[in-house]
Amino acid sequence: MGPKVNPYLILAIGVISVSTSAIMVKVSTAPSEVIAFYRLFFSVLIMLPVFLLKYANELRLITKRDWLFSLIAGVFLAFHFILWFESLNYTSVASSTVLVTLQPLFAFVGTYVFFKEKFTMRAILCGIMAIIGSFIISWGDFKISGSALFGDILALIACALITAYLMFGQTVRKRVSLITYTFVVYAISAVTLFVYVLILGRPLTNYPTSDWVYFVLLAIIPTLLGHTLFNWSVKWLSTSTISMAILLEPVGATVLAYYLLNEKIMLTQIVGGLIVMASLAFFLIEGKLTRTKVKLGNEH
């Protein structure tokens, strides 16, 4: 039985939601690991009443294997946020979001090796074009030296971690409901981040009111609306498709940075954004055509 709502529409809403993340992290004054902790902590807090009332009994149905995969996914998600938020202290919104959303580089290999997912040559070319478009977006912003290069490296590692997080989630979500899986993974991430903050000795209080507002908004918009929708989509769409869609995040983040942070939008960013969107559209169409052919072949 298929989904009641078009998964591509849900995926689009998720991408728009996560596009707000870098802006709020950039304007917050708290350390990156503290921002990450409160983002996940408030997400878990908001979900807790619904989880306890309707889904808590599902915990006993989760297998040891799924608990292990959820644990790994939660830890990967925690360190994805730590490294990505930290990268924003060293490089621009455009550069960081471009690198952190280059997930096809990892997803194409990962889904092929672990899930035996096959891609047509046209789909691979669309992926390559989307990646090229992402680099064009921030071509004029890259500074391959000093602190900016360090920020770029952090964002790239964060990219690998979020891809691994989605891949482990793809396995678990086929058997565990969205709310239960999301609550468990976010809770594991929050605990991981709390321990990390304690180890570093970062203060958890005495931040300005504006930071607390950003913490809550990060929990509601890019997390509960963004990543939760990705977790829903991963049951119906492959990790590679979701990763391709997330390539649109730099486009949204660049536009928001222009209006809210007064960052200039260059011609390279406009051209790159158009290439990303066109490549994404062709990739999704190609994937749908391939699945239709496979389905028709199986019926015969």
N, C-alpha and C positions, 0 to 999 in steps of 0.2 A: 504493500500500500504506500502510495507516494505522499509527499507533504501536502497539507491543506493550503499553505501559503507558498508562493513562488520563492524558492531558495535564493535566486539571484537578486530579488528585491530585498530580501532580508540581508543579504551580503552587502548590497549597496548602502543600506542604512548603517550597517556596521562600519563600513569604510569612512563614511561621513563623520560618524561619532568619534572614531579613533584619530581623525585628523585634528581634533581639538587638543589632543594630549600634549604635544610638544610645546604649544603656546603656553599652556598653564604651568608646565614644568619650568619653562624658560623664565617666567615672571615671578615664580615662587622664590623666596629667600632661604628656604630650608635646605639641608643637605639632601643629595639625591636619594640616598638609602632611606631617609626619613619620609620623603615624599612617597617613595614606592611602598613603604610599610603602611602608611595611612591610607593610601589608595586602595590597597587590598583589605586592610582592616575594616574600613567603612563599608566596603563592598560586602564583606561577610556579615557585618552588623545589619545592613539593610536586608540581606537575604534571609537572615536567621529566623524571623517569625514565620515566613512562608515555608521554609524548610522544615521547621519543627512541627508545624501543623499538618503538612501534607506528605512530606517525603522522608522523614527521619527513619521510618521503618524499612526503607530501601537499603540502608547501610548494611544490614545483615545479609543481603542478597549479593553484595559485591564479592567477587572471588579474590583470592590472594594475588593472583596475577594482575587483576584490574587495580587492586590497591597499590601494588608495586608500580604499575605504569602511571597511576594517578600521582603517586609520591614523586616519581621522577619528573613528571610534567609540571607539578607544582614548584619544585626546586628550580627547574629550567625557567619557568615563568618569572620567579622571583629575581633571578640573576639577569634575566633579560631586561627587566625594569631597572635594576641597579646600574647596569652598564650603559643602557641607552640614556637614562636620565643624566648620568655622569658625563656622557659624551656631549650633551647640550651645554655643559660648562666650558667646553673647549672649542666647539665648532658651531656653525650656524644651524638654524632650523632646517633649511633646505638640504644641506649636506648630510646632517644626521638622519633625517627622515628618509632621504634617498637610500642611504646605505642600509638602514635598518629594515627597509622593505624590499631589499634585493633577495627575497626568499627563494625565487625560482632557481637560483644558482645552487641552493642546497636541496630544495624540494624535488626538483627533477631527478636528481641522483638518488635521494632518499626513498621516494615513492617507487622508483624503478627497482632498487635493491631489496627493499623490505616488503613492498606490496605488489611487486611484479607489474606495476602499471606501465603501459606502453604508450608512447607518443608518436604521432605522425611527424614527418619532417616539417610539414607546414606549422604544426603546433610548436615545435622546437624553434623554428625561425621566428614565430610570433613572440616567443619568450625572449629570444635574443634581442629582438627589436625593442621590446618593452624595457629591457635592462639598459640598452643603449639610450633610450629616451630618458630613463631615470638619471643617467650620468649627464646628459645634455642639460637637464633641469638645473643642475647645480654646477655646471662647467665653470661659469665665471666666479663661483663662490669657493671652489676647492683651493685650499692652500696646502700644498704637499710639503709642509715643513713644520717644525716645532710643535706647539700645542694643538694646532688644528689637525695635524696628522695623527696625533695621539687620540683625539676625539673621534676621528674617522675610524681608527682601528677598533675602538670600544664599540662604536655603532655596528661595525661589521660582525664582531663577536656576538653582540646582542641579536643580530639578524639570524645567526646560526642557531642560537638558543630558542628563539621563538618558533623557528621551523621545526626543531626537534619537539618542542612542546605541542605543536599542532599534530605532529605525526603520532605521538603517543596517545593524544586525545582521540585521533581518528580510530584507533583500535578500541579504546574503552567505550566511546560514545555509541558504538554499535550495540552495546549491551546495557548501558546505564543511562537513565533519563538525564535530560539537560540540566535540570535544577540540581539534582543530586551530584552529578559529576562536577558542575561548575562550583557548587558550594564546597565540595571536598578539595578541589584543586586550589581554589582561592584561599581556603583556610590553611592548607599546607604552605602556600606561598607566604601568607601573612605571618605564620609561625617562623618560617625560614628567615624572613626579613627582620622580624623582631629579635631573633637571636643574633643576626648579623649586626643590627643597630647596637645591641648591648655589647657585643664584642668590640666594636669600634668606639664605644663610649659616647655616642651621640645623644644629645638631650632630646627628650620626647615632648617637652612642653616649652612654654615661653616663646612661642612664635606669634607674629602679628595676626590680627583677625583675618586679613586678606589671605594668608597662607592656609588657614583652616577652611576658608571658603573654597580655595583651590583643591584641597585634599578631598572635600566632599564632592565637588564637581567632577574631579578625576574618577572617583568611585562610581558616580552615576552615569556620566556621559560616555567616556571612552571605554570604561570597564564593563558596567552592567549592560549598556546599550551596544558597545563595540565588541569586546571580546566574548561576551556571553552569546551574542548573535553569531560570532564565528564558531563558537562551540556547538550551536544549534546547526549551523550550515554544514559542519564537518561530517554530520551523519548522512547528508544527502549529496554533498559535493566533495571532491577529492582535495587533499592538502595542497596540491599544485594549483588547482583552480582558485582556491582561497588566497594563496600566496600571490597569484597573478593579480587578483582584485585589489589586494592590499597595496600594490604598486601605485594605486591612485592616491594613496595617503599623502605623498609629497606634494601633489597638485593642490589638495585641500589645505594642507599645512602652509604652503607657500602663499596662497591667497589670504589666509587668515593672518599670516605674519605681515603681509603688506598693510592690511587695515588696522591691525592691533598693535604691531611692534614697529611699524614704519619701515619695514625691510623692503627694499626695492625689488620689483619683479623685472627681471631682464628678459630680453628677447629669447635667449637660450632656454629660459625656464618655460616660456610660452610654447616654443617649438617642441621642447622635450615633453611637456605635458600632453600636447596633441598626439605625439608619437606613442606615448604610454597608453592613452585612452583608445587609440585606433588599434594598437597591438592587442590590448586586452579584449576588445570587441571581437577581433578575428580569432583569438585564442579560444574564447568561450563558444563562438559559433562552430569552430573546428572540433572542439571537444564534444559538443552536442551532436554534431553530424556523425562523429566516430561512434558514439554510444548508440545512436539510432541504427547504424549499419551493423554493429555487433548484435543488437537486439533482434534485428530482422534476420541476421544469419543464424542465430540460435533458434528462432521460430521455425526456420526451414530445416 
